[in-house]
Each structure stands twice: as structure tokens, then as C-alpha cells.
């Protein structure tokens, strides 16, 4: 047993275990970009060219020095390198990135990439018109060009395209750091070519390099941080976060500070059946005697919350609102709710794990829910389902009905068996005072879960000892594929028996209870989603056209 005392209060001003700041390089990019913006504002407001005369003289001196060192062989090389900034090169890079992101289903990275492309293109075009700088007049231009020279649009486009590849397709860490040096080679080569050919001033390419890299880097680090949206090519659900590195250290620190637990070992468990969190088995020790114990934990992050919202939106449009429920406003509210439901169910005498509370990893972003580890328990689909197990499961559902509770996610992975008794886990989606329909569905899902390891006839006969035949018929009439958790549907599909039909054949006949109800809310939501989809398609087409991809 783990004690729930000895928690440490984090002093005001102290950083959380896993802070979410912009890195030093990000702040440097922001500082330089802010300086460039200030210079543009001064030029636009007409403060004259005197503050920039020294910069102009420097630009001219550099270009004239380069012109004196031109040669036929070097000119041929630079003309070839100049093609790095061509429209076709940029289109190839960007279309390749878009296709890869769609295939890999990294839609958040895709949205950020498109948004950054539109923003950077707009900034480049607007600043070019505001500054209106002509091409170098003091040297001979020996390459093709178009429009104003400041900032250098080809350098911006190439930098943006390569940074987009780095932050959407290359895993963070050592691989990305190495790739940055590789990506820097074509950017430097294009800059050298444009200066050699006399197309741009040095300040033009410098500003272009900052715009093409600063805005994308800051945007990707803020909107797709690697800690929450890691780029990985390992198989697995995107809900499962990497618990090594900085996050692993933060989890250990948070457990020690907030629950007085020293982390000895941590490993993911049950990932195949979990799509809404990262489940973990922790070995911890506590107290002066450092007695080791196992606890179970679930790591929640913003992407889990966002996935839940999109899932419920799609379900509401397709089927209507299946029960009285709402989305969580934040990750904090989600873990607070699960902690509350564990305590409510425990107070009602239901067999659920003891909650040790939750720890804060990053405020409003990541939290770790910590509960008792049910030692000696096995998942229902891996246990022998005898009469004692069926009776225990039916008794648990009846007690939930009597206490005004519903689990809402009954499936083989969430029903454990120990010493012939059923235990419930994963109550994050449970509810207090549910609709009668929701309680009825809980009964069906439990009966189906039991029938997977037994038979429909056996489960139905044992259920009649706890529930009236009309109650069972109501539950079966209210249930269908959409009311079952995805994991339960998969087990039923693999089993091959139509267990739901078999149970209905045993129960009294009752017409199906309609769940696909049309309402003003559902109609309005459907129209809003359709309008949003049309607007998104239009914005995407505009973005691609602006970025030169159409």
C-alpha cells in the first residue's frame, strides 16, 4: 500500500517538472525577426534612409568585391546553383511534404505547415511592396530575377520549404540536429549564387533567411512541440507518448515532489487496448525504509483531449448525441474527473482501484493519474469465465445501476478478474446520474464481454438471476455497433459468433430503441461542419495558390 501523504507544494515562480518554453534559439529568432520588423516600420513611416546608409554602403562593397572575383567556370556553377531557388524546386519540395504528411496522417503538422506557408508568403509579399528596394545598380546582374529585391523571395521560399521538412518529417533530437546542417547547405549555396550573380544585396538574403526560418521554427515549436506531437516512424497509436528523455525525468521529479514517491522503474503496459492515454506500470518506493511497490498510472496530454473532442463531434454528426455528455475543457478537468469518479465508485462499494491522486507534469498540458495496481488480476479475455465470474460481473452492473452510475467503456481490457471476482478499471468516461439508455448499454456490453469467454446462453441464464427479463430485453434493444467500444467490436468480429443476435433471441422480443435521433442541434452541427469543410477547402486552395503550388 502506498501512502498518500508527504506531498510537496511547488513554490511560486518555480518551473513545473516539464516546462514548455521557447528554446534559446527560438528566442534568438524572435529577437532578430523583431529587429527586422522594426526596421521595416521605420522605413514605412518615412524616417529617411540615413540610418540605413551604412548598410547600403556595406551591401555595395560586398557585391563589388564579389564581381571582381568572377570567372567563367565559377559563373557556370553559380548559374546551376541558382536553380535551387526556382519555382519548380520549391513546388517539388512542398508537394512532397504535403503528400508525405497526408500519407503519414500527420494532419496537425500539415495544418501548421500550410498556415506557416501562407503567413510567410504574405509577409514576404507585403514587405517587398512596402520597402520597394530595386535590384543592385552598382554591379552587373548576370542571372534571372523578378520583382523587388528585399527580401529575397527565392531564399525565403527555399528556407521555408526545408524547415517545414525538418519539423514535420524528421524526428526531433540528434536526427533533426544533423538534418539542420544538411538543410543549411542548399540555403547557403542559393545565397552565394544570388550574391555572385548580383541579383540580391547581402541584407536582402540575410533578412530572407531569417524570415524563411524564424517564423516556421517558432510556429512549429509552439504548435507542434515534440514532447506532445513527436515525429516517429515506430508503429503504434499516436495517443501513446514517449516516456523517455526529458518527459521521463519530469515524471520522476513530479512523482517525488507531489506524491513523495521515488520512481525506480517505468514501462508502458496495455498499449494495444488504450487509445485515450499512455498507460504505465510504475515501480516506486516511499518512506525511510524505501519499501518498493507497484502502482498504475495513465499519462494524459492535450492531444488526448483534442482527439476526444473530434471523436465526439464526428459521432454527434453521424449518430446524434448518444447520451448527455460534454467534452472536457482542459486536461486538468479530465484527470480531476477521473479521480473524482474513482472516489465516488469506491464510496459506492464498487470494485475499482484506489486513487492516489494525480501529478502535474506541465500545467494545463500533461498530467499523470496514479492509482493502485491490481496485483494478481488479469484481463477478462485472458481469464476463465465461469459462473462465479459471470455472477460477480452482473452484480457489479446492478450495483452501478443502484448507485446511479455508468461506466460507459465496458470492454475486455477494462474488466479484470482476481480470485473469481470482477474489478473495473479505466473510469475516465464514467458518469454520475446517466440516462437510462446509457445504463442499459452498460449491461449489454458487459454481457457481450462475458460471452466472448463463455456462451450467450450461459451468460443470459446467469444474468436472469440479477436482472428481470424485461430489463435485459431493454438493454439489448438499445444496443448496436455504435454503442460498443471499438475494442469490444474488434473482439466480437474476431470471435465470429453473432453474440448480440444470440442474446436477443433468448430475451423477450422488443423493438429496437432508436438512437439516431434528428434534432435542431444535430442539423445545425451538421451544417456547421459542412460549411467549415467547404471553407477549409477554399482556404487550402487559396493557400496552395498563394504558395505557388497551384
N, C-alpha and C positions, 0 to 999 in steps of 0.2 A: 504494500500500500504506500502511495506517495502522499506526503504531507502537503497541504495547500497553504502553508504559512511561509514566512521569510521572504516576501516579495519586496523588491527594491523600487522606490519611486525615482523615475528619471528626472533629475533637476531641470529647471527651466533653462533653455538655451543649449542643453546638451543634445548632440545629434542622435537620431534613432539608430538602432543596430545596422540597418541598411539604408543609409540616406540616398536621396535621389537628386543629387545636384548636377549642374552642368560642369563638365570637367574643365581643367585649366586651359586646355587647348580650345574648348568651346568658348570660354570667356575671352580668350585672345582673339578668336574670330569675330566675336561680337564687338569687341573694342575697336578693331580695325574697321569693321563694317560701319560702325557708328561714326568713326572719324571721316570715312568717305562720304557718308550721308551728310554730315555737317558741311563738308566742302562743297557738295552739290547745292545745298541750301544757300550758302554764301554766294555762289555764282549766280543762282537763280534770282536772288534778291538784289543783285546788281552791286555788290560791294567791290566791283572792279577786279582787274586782273593782276594788280600789284602784288598781292600776297602769293600769287602763283607764278610770278615771272621767273623766280629761281628754278622752279620745277620745269618750266618751259625751256629755259636755257640748258638745263641738265638733259632733257629729252633730246634736244637738237644735238648736243655734244656727243651723246652716245650714238645716235643714228649716223652722224657724220664719221665717227671713228669706225663704225661697222662698215660704212660704204667704202672707206679707204682700203679695207682688207677683203673686198670681194674678189672672187676668182671664178672662172668659167666652171671648173669642176665643182666648187662649193655651191655655186648658184644652181646647178642642176640638182644637187642633193636637196637644197632648201626648197626648190620648187616641188619636189616629190613629198617632202615633209609637210608642206603647206596643205596637202590633200587631207591631212588629219583633221582639219577643221572644216572640211567640205560638208555640204548638206547631206550627202549620201552616207558619209561616215557616221554622222550624228544620228541620222534616221536608223541606220543599221543597229547601232548600239542601243538606242531607246526601244525600238521594236523588239529586239532580242530580249531586253529586260522585261518588257511588258508581257511577252509570251511566256517567259520563264516564270514570272510571278503568278500568272494565271494557272499554268500547269502545276506549280507547287502549292497553289491555293493560299498564297500569302496576300490576302486581299487588303489587309491594313497597310502593309508595305506598298502595295500597288496604289492605294488611295493617296498615301503620303507622297509617293513618287510623282503621281500626276499633279497633285496640288503644288508641290515644290516646283515642278517644271513650269506650270502656269505662272506662279509667283515670280520666279527668276526671270522668265521671258518678259513678263510685264515690267519688272524693274529695269531690265536691260533696255527695252524699247523706250520707256518713259525717260530714263536718264539720258539716253542718247539724244533724244529730241530737246531735252532741257539744256544740256551742255552744248550741243551742236558743234562739236570740235571737228575741224576739217582734217583731212589726211595730211601727213607730213609734207611740207612745201620745200624744205631745205635740202632734201635728198631725192634721188631718182627712185620712183616706185617701179619695181620690176615684177610685181605679182598682181593677180586679180583682186578686186575689192568691191565693196558695195556699201552705201550708206555712210553715216558718220563714223568716226574712229574711236570715240570714247563712250562706253567701254568697248573692248574688242569682243564683238558678238561671237565669233567662232571659238575664242578661248573660253568664254562663258559657257557655251553650248557643250564643248568637249569636257570641261571640268565638271559640269552638272551631270552629264551622262556617266562619267567614270565614277564619281562619288555616289551616284544612285546605284550603280552596280555593287560598289563596296558595301553599302549599308542595307542592301536588300537581298543580295545573293551570297555574300562572303561571311562565314561565321565570325563572330567577334573574337577578340583575343589575338593570339600570335598570328593566325592566318590573315586577319584583316590588317594587322600592322605590317606584315610583309607585303600584302597586296597594295598598300598605300604607296610603297616605294615603286612598285611596278607601275601603278597608275600614274605616278608622277612623271615617268619617262615620256610618254606621248604629250603630256601637257607642256613640259619643258621644251620638247622638240618643236611643238607648234609655236610656242612663244619665240623661240630662237629663229624659226623660219620667218615669222611675220616681222620681226625686227630686222633681220637680214635683208628681206625684200623691201623694206621701207614702207610697209603698209600701215603699221601702228607705231605710236610713240611708246616708250617704256612704261610711262604711267598708265597708258591705256590697257596694256596687257596685265600690269600689276593689279589694277582695280578689277579687271575681268576675272583674274584668277581668284581674288578674294570673294567676289560675288558668286562665282560658279562653285565655290567650295564652302564658304561660310554659311550661307543660308541653308543649303541642303544638310550640312553636318549638324547644325543646331536643330533643324527641324526633325531629322531622324533620331537624334539623341533624346529629344523631348517627347516625340510622339510614338516612337517605336524603340524604347530603350531595350537593350539586350537582356537586361535582367527579367523583363516581363515578356518580351517578344523575341526570344532567342532564335537565331538562324541556325538550324541544324538539319542534317540530312539523315539522322537516325530515324528509324521507324518508330512510331508511337503517336499518341494523341497530343495535339497541341496544348491541351489543358495541363499536361504534366511539365512542371518546371524543373530546371536543373538545380539540384540542391547542393552542388559542389561550389568551390571557389568562394567568392565574396558572400553569396547567399548562405552557404553552409556555415561560414564563420558568423554571419549575422544571426542565424537561427540559434547557434550555440550561445552566443552572447545574450540574446533575448531570453532564452530559457533560464540562464543563470541569473540574470538581473530581475526578471519579472516573476519567475516561479521557483527560484532558488534550486534549480536542477542543473547538474553538471552533465553535459552531453558526452557520452562515451562512444556511441556508435549510432549511425543513422542510415537506413536503407529504405527505398521505396517498396511498397507491397500492394498487391491487388490493383495494379495499374490497368489491367485489361477490362475491369468492370467499372472503372471510375472515369467519368468524363467531365466532372464539375469541380475537381480539386486534385491535388497531388497527395495521395495517402502515403504515410510514412510510419515505419516502426522504429521507435527510439529506445536505445538503452541508456539509461540515466542513473546517476547516483545522487544521493542527498544526505545532508546531515554530517555530523562529525565522524560517524562511523563509516560513511561513504558506502552505504548498502545499495547495491545495484538492483534496478527493477526495469521492467519494460513498460512503456506507455505507447499509446497510439496517437497519431497526430495527422491533421489534414491541413495542408498549406493552401490558402485561398489568395487569389490575386485579382486585379481588375479585369484581366481577360476572362476569368471565370464568370464574373458578374456580367460582363458585356455579352458573353455567349448565351447566358441565361435570358437576357433581355431579348436578343434576336430570336432565340428559340420560341419564347412565349409570344412574340409579335407574329412570327410565321404561323404558329399554331392558332392564334386568335383569328387570323385572316382565313385560314383554311377550314377550321372547325368551329369557330366561335369560341367564346370564353368558356372553358370546360368547367370551371368552378370559381368561387370567389377567391381570387388571389391577386397579388400585385408584385411588381418587381422590386427588388431591394434598391434603396437609394445609394448605398455605398457598400464596400467590402466590410467595413466595420459593422454595419447593420446586419449583414448576413451572418457573421460569426456570433454577434450578440444574440441573434435569433436562435441559432442552433444551440448555443449554450443555454439559453432560456428554455427551449423545448426539452433538452436533456434533463434539466432540473424538474420541469413540470411532469414529464413522464416518469421520472424517478419518484416524485412525490405521489403519483397515482399508483405506484406499485408495479409499474411495467418493467420488464427485464431489459434495461438499457445500460450502457456503460456509464460509470461515474465520470462526471465532468470535472476536470482540474482547472477549467477556465481557458482563456486564450491569451496569446502574447502578441505584441505589436512588433512587426518587423520593419515596415515602413508605414507611417501614418496615412490612413485612407487608401493605401495601395496593397499591402500584404499583411496577412495575419495568419497565425498558426493556432488551430484549435487542438487542444490537448485533452485526451480522455484516458480512462482506464483501458488497459489492454486485456482482452478477454482470453486469458491463458487457457489452453486446453479446448477451446471452442473451434469448430470447423464450419465452413460454409455448408448450407443445407444441401447443395447439389453434390457435395463430397461426403455426406453423412448417410447413414442408414435411416430411411424414413419408415419407422414402424408406427404402431398405433399410439405409443406414448408421445412420440414427436408430433403426430398429427393432432392429438388431443391438446398438447401444450400450445401449438400454433393457433388452434381455434379459440382456446381460452384467452390468448393474448389479444386476438382481434376483438373478441367480445368485451374484454376489459377496456380496450381503446374506445369502443362504441359507448360503453357505460360512462367513461370519463370525458366524453365529448372531444375525442382526439382522432386524428387520422395520420397515418404515416406518409401516404402519397407516393412512396417509392419502394413498395414491396417487390422484391425480386430475389433470385437465389443468392446474389452476392451480399444482400443486406439482411439475410436471415441466417443466424448462426445457431449451432446446436452444441450443447455441452451437457453431458450426463442425462441425455434424453429430454432436456428442456430447451425451448426455443428462446433465443435472445435477439433483440433488434438493434441494428446499428444504422448509422447514416441518417439522422433525423433532420437534416438541414431543410428538407422540403415538407416536413410535417406541419400540421396546422391545428389550431385550437378552435373549437366550435365550427367544424367543417359542415358543408352541405350534406344532407342525407345521401345524395348521389355519390359524393366522394367516399363516405364511409362504406357504402355498398361496394364500390370498386375495390377498396382495400380487401374486402372479403374474397372477391373473385381472384384477385392477384395472388393472395395467399393460398387459395385452393389450387390454383394452377401451378404455383411454385412447389407445393407438396406433391401434386400429381406427377410431376416430372420424375420424382424418385419413387413413385408408387403407382397407383392407378386411379382413374377418375371415380370408379365405383367405390373403392376403399375410402377415398377422401370424402366423397359425398355422404357415405354412411356415418363416418365419424363426425362430420360437420353437423349432421342432424341431431347429435347429442347436445349441441350448444346453441344452434340456430333453428328457428322454425323453417319449414319448407318454403313458406311464402317469402321469408327474408332471403333465403338462398336464391329463389327464383328472381327476386328483385335485383339482387347483385349481378346475376348472370345476364339479365335483360339490359342492365345499364352498361355492360362491358363489351368492348370490342378492341380491335388492334390499337387504336389511338389512345385508349385508356391504360395501356400496359407499358411499363418501362421498356426501353429498347433492349436491355439485356435479357429481360424475360421473353420478349418476342423472338430474340435470336435462339434462346434455348428451346422454345416451342417449335420453331422452324427446324432446328437440328433434330429434335425428338421424332418428328414425323407424324405423331398421332394428333388428331384434331381434338385436343383435350377439352377445349371450350365447348365444342359441339357435343361431346360425350357427356359433360356435366349438364348441359341444357336438356339433353334427352332424359336424364334422371330426375330433374327437378320439375315441379308443376309448370305447365305451359303458361307463358306470359309474353305479351307483345313487347318488342324491343322498345327501350326508353330512348327517345331521340336526344342526341347530344349536339347535333349540328344545327343549332338554332340561329336563325337570322334575326338580327336586331338592328336598330338605328346605329348603335355603336359599331357593330361589325361592318355594316355597309360603309359608314364614314371612314373607318380604319382601312378598309379595302381600297376605297377611292383615294385616300391619302397616300397609301403605299404605291398605287399605280401612278399617281401624279409625281411622287418622289422619284419613282423609277424612270419616268419619262424625262424629268428634269435632269437626273443623273446622266442619262444617255446623251441629252443635249449638251450638258456641261462637258462630258467626256469628248464628244465630237469637237466642241469649241477648243478644249484643251489640246487635243491632238493637232488641230489645225493651227493653233497659235504656236505650238511647239515645232511646227514644220513636219509633222508626221503624216499629214493628210494633204 
